[in-house]
Amino acid sequence: MPVDENVPLVKLEKDQKIVLEARAVLGRGDDHAKWQPTLACGYKSYPRIVFDSKCDGCGMCVDECPRNVLEIKGNSAAVVEGKIEDCTLCKLCERICIANADTWDSPAISVQTEDDTFIFVVESDGSIPVRQILERAAKDIQTKSDDLVDVLCDISGGNVND
């Protein structure tokens, strides 16, 4: 069956026809990567950029940032609104700041990460919505962890804490 009934597979003119012979193979992502609906999956720590009062707004960190996350606001550098997630944590802004500061021991900008937050990205091939991919993955992890607990119970004689 086509994924979407509104998308024509072939458009035929009057008195034309198609003879089609096809073979379908049902497979699972466990069997081969070609059946996996996820193209890319990854995560990174959530960035936090802190500016010290030493920041004089010279703009060198803004020029050095490859993702255009920083801007000059008033007499200091700042994060462009809505762009913090674009930060790759490369710390080029920190390096240029300390390299051009004559009297500082530390840069006026500090790139850190949030301890309890991260960015998780899942890219689907379109055959299954991302939400469904995540739900199925969570269910699979739950099943495997339950199986592990059962095996550990069998090994320990019913006491998982041993």
PyRosetta script that sets phi, psi and omega in degrees:
from pyrosetta import init, pose_from_sequence

init()
pose = pose_from_sequence("MPVDENVPLVKLEKDQKIVLEARAVLGRGDDHAKWQPTLACGYKSYPRIVFDSKCDGCGMCVDECPRNVLEIKGNSAAVVEGKIEDCTLCKLCERICIANADTWDSPAISVQTEDDTFIFVVESDGSIPVRQILERAAKDIQTKSDDLVDVLCDISGGNVND")
pose.set_psi(1, 141.8)
pose.set_omega(1, 173.3)
pose.set_phi(2, -65.4)
pose.set_psi(2, 149.5)
pose.set_omega(2, 178.8)
pose.set_phi(3, -64.0)
pose.set_psi(3, -40.2)
pose.set_omega(3, -179.1)
pose.set_phi(4, -126.2)
pose.set_psi(4, 122.4)
pose.set_omega(4, -177.2)
pose.set_phi(5, -67.9)
pose.set_psi(5, -19.1)
pose.set_omega(5, -178.5)
pose.set_phi(6, -84.3)
pose.set_psi(6, -5.3)
pose.set_omega(6, 179.7)
pose.set_phi(7, -100.3)
pose.set_psi(7, 114.4)
pose.set_omega(7, -179.8)
pose.set_phi(8, -72.8)
pose.set_psi(8, 138.4)
pose.set_omega(8, 177.4)
pose.set_phi(9, -80.5)
pose.set_psi(9, -40.0)
pose.set_omega(9, 179.5)
pose.set_phi(10, -146.2)
pose.set_psi(10, 141.2)
pose.set_omega(10, 176.2)
pose.set_phi(11, -109.0)
pose.set_psi(11, 120.0)
pose.set_omega(11, -176.7)
pose.set_phi(12, -105.1)
pose.set_psi(12, 144.2)
pose.set_omega(12, 173.3)
pose.set_phi(13, -85.8)
pose.set_psi(13, 173.5)
pose.set_omega(13, -179.2)
pose.set_phi(14, -60.1)
pose.set_psi(14, 138.1)
pose.set_omega(14, 178.7)
pose.set_phi(15, 67.3)
pose.set_psi(15, 16.5)
pose.set_omega(15, 173.9)
pose.set_phi(16, -102.6)
pose.set_psi(16, 153.1)
pose.set_omega(16, 175.8)
pose.set_phi(17, -149.4)
pose.set_psi(17, 165.0)
pose.set_omega(17, 180.0)
pose.set_phi(18, -123.9)
pose.set_psi(18, 137.2)
pose.set_omega(18, 170.7)
pose.set_phi(19, -108.0)
pose.set_psi(19, 121.1)
pose.set_omega(19, -174.7)
pose.set_phi(20, -128.5)
pose.set_psi(20, 130.8)
pose.set_omega(20, 173.4)
pose.set_phi(21, -121.7)
pose.set_psi(21, 124.9)
pose.set_omega(21, -175.6)
pose.set_phi(22, -138.2)
pose.set_psi(22, 157.3)
pose.set_omega(22, 176.9)
pose.set_phi(23, -131.8)
pose.set_psi(23, 125.9)
pose.set_omega(23, 179.7)
pose.set_phi(24, -106.0)
pose.set_psi(24, 139.5)
pose.set_omega(24, 178.3)
pose.set_phi(25, -121.8)
pose.set_psi(25, 122.0)
pose.set_omega(25, 177.2)
pose.set_phi(26, -83.7)
pose.set_psi(26, 127.1)
pose.set_omega(26, -179.6)
pose.set_phi(27, -140.4)
pose.set_psi(27, 168.0)
pose.set_omega(27, 178.7)
pose.set_phi(28, -123.9)
pose.set_psi(28, 156.0)
pose.set_omega(28, 178.5)
pose.set_phi(29, -60.7)
pose.set_psi(29, -25.6)
pose.set_omega(29, 176.5)
pose.set_phi(30, -66.0)
pose.set_psi(30, -29.1)
pose.set_omega(30, -176.9)
pose.set_phi(31, -81.3)
pose.set_psi(31, -41.4)
pose.set_omega(31, -175.9)
pose.set_phi(32, -158.1)
pose.set_psi(32, 146.7)
pose.set_omega(32, -178.3)
pose.set_phi(33, -62.8)
pose.set_psi(33, -25.4)
pose.set_omega(33, -178.1)
pose.set_phi(34, -65.6)
pose.set_psi(34, -15.5)
pose.set_omega(34, 178.8)
pose.set_phi(35, -101.5)
pose.set_psi(35, 6.8)
pose.set_omega(35, 178.7)
pose.set_phi(36, -84.8)
pose.set_psi(36, 130.1)
pose.set_omega(36, -176.9)
pose.set_phi(37, -81.2)
pose.set_psi(37, -7.6)
pose.set_omega(37, -176.9)
pose.set_phi(38, -99.0)
pose.set_psi(38, 123.4)
pose.set_omega(38, 178.6)
pose.set_phi(39, -85.6)
pose.set_psi(39, -41.2)
pose.set_omega(39, -179.2)
pose.set_phi(40, -146.6)
pose.set_psi(40, 146.1)
pose.set_omega(40, -179.7)
pose.set_phi(41, -151.0)
pose.set_psi(41, 132.2)
pose.set_omega(41, 179.2)
pose.set_phi(42, -171.1)
pose.set_psi(42, 171.9)
pose.set_omega(42, 178.0)
pose.set_phi(43, -146.7)
pose.set_psi(43, 161.2)
pose.set_omega(43, 173.5)
pose.set_phi(44, -148.1)
pose.set_psi(44, 159.0)
pose.set_omega(44, 177.3)
pose.set_phi(45, -65.1)
pose.set_psi(45, 149.1)
pose.set_omega(45, 179.3)
pose.set_phi(46, -79.7)
pose.set_psi(46, 124.3)
pose.set_omega(46, -176.6)
pose.set_phi(47, -75.9)
pose.set_psi(47, 150.1)
pose.set_omega(47, 173.5)
pose.set_phi(48, -136.4)
pose.set_psi(48, 122.2)
pose.set_omega(48, -178.3)
pose.set_phi(49, -111.4)
pose.set_psi(49, 122.6)
pose.set_omega(49, -176.6)
pose.set_phi(50, -115.6)
pose.set_psi(50, 133.4)
pose.set_omega(50, 178.1)
pose.set_phi(51, -107.6)
pose.set_psi(51, 132.7)
pose.set_omega(51, 178.0)
pose.set_phi(52, -83.3)
pose.set_psi(52, 161.0)
pose.set_omega(52, 177.1)
pose.set_phi(53, -66.1)
pose.set_psi(53, -13.9)
pose.set_omega(53, 178.3)
pose.set_phi(54, -70.9)
pose.set_psi(54, -15.4)
pose.set_omega(54, -176.7)
pose.set_phi(55, -62.1)
pose.set_psi(55, 121.8)
pose.set_omega(55, -178.3)
pose.set_phi(56, -101.8)
pose.set_psi(56, 4.5)
pose.set_omega(56, 178.0)
pose.set_phi(57, 73.3)
pose.set_psi(57, 30.3)
pose.set_omega(57, -178.4)
pose.set_phi(58, -65.8)
pose.set_psi(58, -26.4)
pose.set_omega(58, 175.9)
pose.set_phi(59, 88.0)
pose.set_psi(59, 0.8)
pose.set_omega(59, -179.3)
pose.set_phi(60, -65.2)
pose.set_psi(60, -36.8)
pose.set_omega(60, 179.2)
pose.set_phi(61, -67.0)
pose.set_psi(61, -35.1)
pose.set_omega(61, 179.0)
pose.set_phi(62, -64.3)
pose.set_psi(62, -45.0)
pose.set_omega(62, 179.9)
pose.set_phi(63, -66.9)
pose.set_psi(63, -31.1)
pose.set_omega(63, -175.6)
pose.set_phi(64, -81.3)
pose.set_psi(64, -23.9)
pose.set_omega(64, -175.9)
pose.set_phi(65, -67.5)
pose.set_psi(65, 117.4)
pose.set_omega(65, -177.3)
pose.set_phi(66, -72.8)
pose.set_psi(66, -16.9)
pose.set_omega(66, -176.4)
pose.set_phi(67, -107.8)
pose.set_psi(67, 7.7)
pose.set_omega(67, 178.6)
pose.set_phi(68, 54.9)
pose.set_psi(68, 45.7)
pose.set_omega(68, -179.4)
pose.set_phi(69, -86.0)
pose.set_psi(69, -23.2)
pose.set_omega(69, -173.5)
pose.set_phi(70, -107.6)
pose.set_psi(70, 154.8)
pose.set_omega(70, 176.1)
pose.set_phi(71, -148.1)
pose.set_psi(71, 165.7)
pose.set_omega(71, 175.0)
pose.set_phi(72, -96.4)
pose.set_psi(72, 127.2)
pose.set_omega(72, 176.6)
pose.set_phi(73, -126.8)
pose.set_psi(73, 112.9)
pose.set_omega(73, -178.1)
pose.set_phi(74, 68.0)
pose.set_psi(74, -124.5)
pose.set_omega(74, -179.2)
pose.set_phi(75, -104.1)
pose.set_psi(75, 19.7)
pose.set_omega(75, -177.1)
pose.set_phi(76, -146.6)
pose.set_psi(76, 161.8)
pose.set_omega(76, 174.1)
pose.set_phi(77, -81.9)
pose.set_psi(77, 156.3)
pose.set_omega(77, -179.8)
pose.set_phi(78, -152.5)
pose.set_psi(78, 165.4)
pose.set_omega(78, 176.5)
pose.set_phi(79, -84.4)
pose.set_psi(79, 133.2)
pose.set_omega(79, 176.8)
pose.set_phi(80, -64.8)
pose.set_psi(80, 133.7)
pose.set_omega(80, -177.5)
pose.set_phi(81, -58.2)
pose.set_psi(81, 129.0)
pose.set_omega(81, 178.2)
pose.set_phi(82, 80.7)
pose.set_psi(82, 5.0)
pose.set_omega(82, -176.9)
pose.set_phi(83, -109.0)
pose.set_psi(83, -0.7)
pose.set_omega(83, -175.5)
pose.set_phi(84, -58.7)
pose.set_psi(84, -34.7)
pose.set_omega(84, -178.7)
pose.set_phi(85, -71.1)
pose.set_psi(85, -15.2)
pose.set_omega(85, 176.6)
pose.set_phi(86, -78.6)
pose.set_psi(86, -13.9)
pose.set_omega(86, 180.0)
pose.set_phi(87, -62.7)
pose.set_psi(87, 130.8)
pose.set_omega(87, -179.3)
pose.set_phi(88, -96.5)
pose.set_psi(88, 4.3)
pose.set_omega(88, -179.3)
pose.set_phi(89, 63.0)
pose.set_psi(89, 30.6)
pose.set_omega(89, -178.1)
pose.set_phi(90, -74.9)
pose.set_psi(90, -21.7)
pose.set_omega(90, 178.5)
pose.set_phi(91, 63.5)
pose.set_psi(91, 20.7)
pose.set_omega(91, 175.6)
pose.set_phi(92, -62.4)
pose.set_psi(92, -33.6)
pose.set_omega(92, 178.9)
pose.set_phi(93, -64.4)
pose.set_psi(93, -39.9)
pose.set_omega(93, 176.7)
pose.set_phi(94, -63.0)
pose.set_psi(94, -46.2)
pose.set_omega(94, -176.3)
pose.set_phi(95, -62.9)
pose.set_psi(95, -44.0)
pose.set_omega(95, -178.6)
pose.set_phi(96, -69.3)
pose.set_psi(96, -32.6)
pose.set_omega(96, -180.0)
pose.set_phi(97, -66.3)
pose.set_psi(97, -47.5)
pose.set_omega(97, -178.4)
pose.set_phi(98, -72.5)
pose.set_psi(98, -31.8)
pose.set_omega(98, -179.9)
pose.set_phi(99, -68.0)
pose.set_psi(99, -28.6)
pose.set_omega(99, -177.3)
pose.set_phi(100, -103.3)
pose.set_psi(100, 6.8)
pose.set_omega(100, 178.1)
pose.set_phi(101, -101.1)
pose.set_psi(101, 122.8)
pose.set_omega(101, -176.8)
pose.set_phi(102, -78.9)
pose.set_psi(102, -36.0)
pose.set_omega(102, -170.3)
pose.set_phi(103, -111.9)
pose.set_psi(103, -0.7)
pose.set_omega(103, -175.7)
pose.set_phi(104, -92.9)
pose.set_psi(104, 146.8)
pose.set_omega(104, 172.7)
pose.set_phi(105, -91.8)
pose.set_psi(105, -21.4)
pose.set_omega(105, -179.5)
pose.set_phi(106, -135.6)
pose.set_psi(106, 155.0)
pose.set_omega(106, -179.2)
pose.set_phi(107, -70.0)
pose.set_psi(107, 158.9)
pose.set_omega(107, 178.1)
pose.set_phi(108, -80.1)
pose.set_psi(108, -6.7)
pose.set_omega(108, 177.9)
pose.set_phi(109, -125.4)
pose.set_psi(109, 142.0)
pose.set_omega(109, -179.9)
pose.set_phi(110, -134.1)
pose.set_psi(110, 123.4)
pose.set_omega(110, 177.4)
pose.set_phi(111, -98.1)
pose.set_psi(111, 118.3)
pose.set_omega(111, -177.4)
pose.set_phi(112, -127.0)
pose.set_psi(112, -178.0)
pose.set_omega(112, 176.0)
pose.set_phi(113, -126.7)
pose.set_psi(113, 150.0)
pose.set_omega(113, 174.5)
pose.set_phi(114, -74.8)
pose.set_psi(114, 137.8)
pose.set_omega(114, -177.2)
pose.set_phi(115, -72.7)
pose.set_psi(115, -32.6)
pose.set_omega(115, -171.8)
pose.set_phi(116, -117.1)
pose.set_psi(116, 18.0)
pose.set_omega(116, -178.2)
pose.set_phi(117, -136.0)
pose.set_psi(117, 141.0)
pose.set_omega(117, 175.1)
pose.set_phi(118, -145.9)
pose.set_psi(118, 165.0)
pose.set_omega(118, 179.0)
pose.set_phi(119, -105.0)
pose.set_psi(119, 123.5)
pose.set_omega(119, -177.6)
pose.set_phi(120, -116.0)
pose.set_psi(120, 126.3)
pose.set_omega(120, -176.2)
pose.set_phi(121, -121.1)
pose.set_psi(121, 130.5)
pose.set_omega(121, 174.5)
pose.set_phi(122, -129.3)
pose.set_psi(122, 127.8)
pose.set_omega(122, 178.6)
pose.set_phi(123, -114.3)
pose.set_psi(123, 123.3)
pose.set_omega(123, -178.8)
pose.set_phi(124, -94.9)
pose.set_psi(124, 155.7)
pose.set_omega(124, 174.2)
pose.set_phi(125, -83.4)
pose.set_psi(125, -1.4)
pose.set_omega(125, 177.9)
pose.set_phi(126, 98.5)
pose.set_psi(126, -11.8)
pose.set_omega(126, -179.1)
pose.set_phi(127, -75.2)
pose.set_psi(127, -27.9)
pose.set_omega(127, 178.4)
pose.set_phi(128, -137.5)
pose.set_psi(128, 137.8)
pose.set_omega(128, 177.0)
pose.set_phi(129, -63.4)
pose.set_psi(129, 150.3)
pose.set_omega(129, -177.6)
pose.set_phi(130, -57.9)
pose.set_psi(130, -40.7)
pose.set_omega(130, -180.0)
pose.set_phi(131, -58.1)
pose.set_psi(131, -42.8)
pose.set_omega(131, 179.7)
pose.set_phi(132, -67.7)
pose.set_psi(132, -36.9)
pose.set_omega(132, 176.2)
pose.set_phi(133, -59.6)
pose.set_psi(133, -46.9)
pose.set_omega(133, -179.5)
pose.set_phi(134, -64.8)
pose.set_psi(134, -40.6)
pose.set_omega(134, 179.3)
pose.set_phi(135, -64.3)
pose.set_psi(135, -43.2)
pose.set_omega(135, 178.7)
pose.set_phi(136, -65.9)
pose.set_psi(136, -39.5)
pose.set_omega(136, 179.0)
pose.set_phi(137, -64.3)
pose.set_psi(137, -43.2)
pose.set_omega(137, 179.2)
pose.set_phi(138, -63.4)
pose.set_psi(138, -40.5)
pose.set_omega(138, 178.8)
pose.set_phi(139, -65.1)
pose.set_psi(139, -39.9)
pose.set_omega(139, 179.1)
pose.set_phi(140, -65.7)
pose.set_psi(140, -42.0)
pose.set_omega(140, 177.6)
pose.set_phi(141, -63.3)
pose.set_psi(141, -41.2)
pose.set_omega(141, 178.7)
pose.set_phi(142, -61.8)
pose.set_psi(142, -44.5)
pose.set_omega(142, 179.3)
pose.set_phi(143, -61.5)
pose.set_psi(143, -45.7)
pose.set_omega(143, -179.2)
pose.set_phi(144, -65.5)
pose.set_psi(144, -37.7)
pose.set_omega(144, 178.8)
pose.set_phi(145, -70.1)
pose.set_psi(145, -36.1)
pose.set_omega(145, 175.6)
pose.set_phi(146, -63.5)
pose.set_psi(146, -41.6)
pose.set_omega(146, 177.3)
pose.set_phi(147, -61.8)
pose.set_psi(147, -40.0)
pose.set_omega(147, 178.7)
pose.set_phi(148, -64.0)
pose.set_psi(148, -42.5)
pose.set_omega(148, 177.9)
pose.set_phi(149, -61.6)
pose.set_psi(149, -41.5)
pose.set_omega(149, 178.2)
pose.set_phi(150, -61.2)
pose.set_psi(150, -44.0)
pose.set_omega(150, 179.6)
pose.set_phi(151, -64.6)
pose.set_psi(151, -43.0)
pose.set_omega(151, 179.1)
pose.set_phi(152, -64.2)
pose.set_psi(152, -36.5)
pose.set_omega(152, 176.4)
pose.set_phi(153, -63.8)
pose.set_psi(153, -42.2)
pose.set_omega(153, 178.7)
pose.set_phi(154, -63.0)
pose.set_psi(154, -43.1)
pose.set_omega(154, -178.2)
pose.set_phi(155, -67.3)
pose.set_psi(155, -41.2)
pose.set_omega(155, -174.9)
pose.set_phi(156, -88.8)
pose.set_psi(156, 1.9)
pose.set_omega(156, -179.9)
pose.set_phi(157, 77.4)
pose.set_psi(157, 28.2)
pose.set_omega(157, 176.5)
pose.set_phi(158, 100.5)
pose.set_psi(158, -6.6)
pose.set_omega(158, 179.4)
pose.set_phi(159, -112.5)
pose.set_psi(159, 107.5)
pose.set_omega(159, -176.4)
pose.set_phi(160, -68.6)
pose.set_psi(160, -26.2)
pose.set_omega(160, -176.3)
pose.set_phi(161, -74.5)
pose.set_psi(161, -8.1)
pose.set_omega(161, -179.4)
pose.set_phi(162, -77.0)
pose.dump_pdb("model.pdb")
